[in-house]
Amino acid sequence: MPARPAPATLDAVDLPSFAPDPPRYRQVLGHFCTGVTVVAGVDAGEPVGFACQAFAAVSLSPPLVLFCPSVSSTTWPRLARTGQLCVNVLSDDQADLARRFGVSSADKFAGVRWTPAPNGSPVLSGVLTWAACTVESVHEAGDHYVVVAAITAVGDCKTGQPLLFYRSRFAVTAAASPDTAGPAEVVDTLLSWPRYADWI
């Protein structure tokens, strides 16, 4: 029986430091299209929240997600105090809502309809779906935090298209066509598709 090859190793190398200029960095990373969410909670009896495109699934078992608030956010400390929140997935007709929650404001919830999730956090009216969460851990990462949260409840999924953020602008998906209405793709490394291996 032939000997098993030794595992590959990487030689130590001196990598050059790299500090991209911020506009160029934003331009390059802006070509990665994301959805748009509003992360919301209740602090001292008052609903609070912020728009967030840095959101992703982390694990199916246990069910974990992550999102990345800015260290300069005035809303995140209020959500962090409670440890309970709801991630609202915005639909393609909610760009105005994303803009409202994307800037500092005394009362972002003025005139906004919402109902409480099981953990009391706001579920915004008209969203595609939502997930109630409990904060598990917070990690410093440059000028943002990486927050890992455990899913405690999820909402129904509304028919519609998601609001997207691409190249620093809000965008929407094209209407469903015969090419996009078939069975889900099978890609081993993506969480949201039927089979998965390396990604989680």
C-alpha positions in Angstrom: 0.0 0.0 0.0 1.6 3.3 -1.0 2.5 5.7 1.8 0.0 8.6 2.4 1.5 11.9 1.2 2.4 14.3 4.0 0.0 17.3 4.4 0.9 20.4 2.5 2.5 23.2 4.4 3.0 26.8 3.7 6.4 28.3 3.9 6.6 31.5 6.0 6.6 34.5 3.8 6.8 38.2 4.5 3.6 39.7 3.0 3.6 43.3 2.2 1.3 45.5 4.3 -1.6 46.8 2.4 -3.7 49.9 3.2 -6.1 50.6 0.4 -7.4 54.1 0.0 -11.0 54.1 1.4 -12.8 55.1 -1.8 -11.1 52.3 -3.8 -11.8 49.8 -1.0 -15.5 50.8 -1.1 -15.6 50.6 -4.9 -14.1 47.0 -5.0 -16.2 45.6 -2.1 -19.3 47.4 -3.4 -19.3 44.9 -6.2 -20.4 42.2 -3.8 -24.2 42.4 -3.7 -25.9 42.0 -0.3 -29.4 42.1 1.1 -30.5 44.9 3.4 -31.8 44.3 7.0 -32.9 46.4 9.9 -31.6 45.2 13.3 -34.0 46.3 16.0 -34.7 45.9 19.7 -36.3 47.7 22.6 -34.2 49.6 25.2 -35.8 51.2 28.2 -39.3 50.7 26.6 -38.3 52.5 23.4 -37.8 50.7 20.0 -34.4 51.3 18.5 -32.7 50.0 15.3 -30.3 50.5 12.5 -30.0 49.5 8.8 -27.4 46.7 8.2 -26.1 45.1 5.1 -23.3 43.3 6.9 -25.4 40.3 7.9 -24.9 36.6 7.3 -25.8 33.1 8.4 -23.1 31.4 10.3 -24.3 28.0 11.4 -27.4 25.7 11.0 -26.7 23.7 14.1 -26.9 25.6 16.4 -28.7 28.3 14.4 -26.4 31.4 14.4 -26.1 34.6 12.5 -23.7 37.5 12.5 -24.0 41.2 11.8 -21.5 44.0 12.0 -22.4 47.4 13.6 -20.0 50.3 13.5 -18.0 51.1 16.6 -19.4 54.6 16.2 -23.0 53.5 16.1 -25.1 55.2 18.8 -27.8 52.5 18.4 -25.7 49.4 18.9 -24.9 50.1 22.6 -28.6 50.3 23.3 -29.2 47.0 21.6 -26.2 45.4 23.3 -27.6 46.3 26.7 -30.7 44.2 26.2 -29.0 41.4 24.2 -32.4 40.7 22.5 -33.0 41.8 18.9 -34.8 41.1 15.7 -33.2 41.1 12.2 -35.8 42.3 9.6 -35.2 41.4 6.0 -36.4 44.3 3.9 -38.4 43.9 0.7 -37.7 45.7 -2.6 -40.3 48.4 -1.8 -38.7 49.4 1.5 -35.7 51.5 0.4 -37.2 54.5 2.2 -37.3 52.4 5.4 -33.6 51.5 4.9 -32.7 55.1 4.4 -34.6 56.1 7.6 -32.7 53.5 9.7 -29.4 54.1 8.0 -28.9 57.6 9.5 -28.7 59.0 13.0 -32.1 60.2 14.1 -33.8 61.0 17.3 -36.8 58.8 16.5 -36.4 56.4 13.6 -39.6 54.6 14.5 -41.8 57.7 14.2 -44.8 56.5 12.0 -43.3 53.1 11.5 -45.7 50.2 12.1 -44.3 47.2 14.0 -45.3 44.2 16.1 -43.2 42.5 18.8 -41.4 39.3 18.1 -41.5 36.6 20.8 -38.5 38.3 22.5 -40.3 41.7 22.4 -38.1 43.1 19.6 -39.7 45.0 16.7 -40.9 43.1 13.6 -41.4 45.9 11.0 -44.5 45.8 8.9 -44.1 44.6 5.3 -40.7 42.9 5.7 -40.0 39.7 3.7 -39.2 37.8 6.9 -37.5 38.2 10.2 -35.4 36.3 12.8 -35.5 37.0 16.6 -32.1 36.6 18.2 -30.1 36.6 21.4 -26.6 38.0 21.4 -24.0 35.3 22.0 -20.7 37.1 21.6 -19.2 40.4 20.4 -15.7 40.7 18.8 -13.8 43.9 17.9 -12.8 44.0 14.2 -11.3 47.3 13.1 -13.9 50.0 13.0 -16.8 47.5 13.4 -17.9 44.8 15.8 -18.7 41.3 14.7 -21.8 40.2 16.7 -22.7 36.5 16.7 -26.4 35.9 17.7 -28.4 32.8 18.3 -31.8 32.5 16.5 -34.7 32.0 19.0 -37.6 32.5 16.6 -38.3 33.0 12.9 -41.1 34.6 10.9 -43.1 33.5 7.9 -41.7 34.3 4.5 -43.7 36.9 2.5 -44.0 36.6 -1.3 -41.8 39.3 -2.9 -38.3 40.3 -3.8 -35.6 41.5 -1.5 -34.1 44.9 -1.3 -30.4 44.7 -2.4 -27.4 47.0 -1.9 -24.9 47.0 -4.8 -22.2 49.6 -5.8 -23.4 52.0 -3.1 -27.0 52.0 -4.3 -30.2 50.2 -3.5 -31.2 47.7 -6.2 -33.9 45.1 -6.7 -33.9 41.7 -8.4 -35.5 41.0 -11.7 -38.9 39.4 -11.8 -38.9 35.7 -11.7 -38.4 34.0 -15.1 -38.5 30.4 -16.2 -34.8 30.2 -15.7 -35.0 31.2 -12.0 -38.2 29.4 -11.1 -36.8 25.9 -11.2 -35.3 23.8 -8.4 -32.7 25.2 -6.1 -29.1 24.9 -7.2 -26.8 22.4 -5.5 -23.5 24.0 -4.4 -21.7 22.3 -1.6 -20.1 25.4 -0.1 -23.1 27.8 0.2 -25.3 27.6 3.4 -28.6 28.5 1.9 -28.6 25.8 -0.7 -29.7 22.2 -0.1 -26.3 20.5 0.3 -23.5 22.0 2.3 -20.0 20.9 3.4 -17.2 23.4 3.5 -19.0 26.7 4.2 -20.2 25.7 7.7 
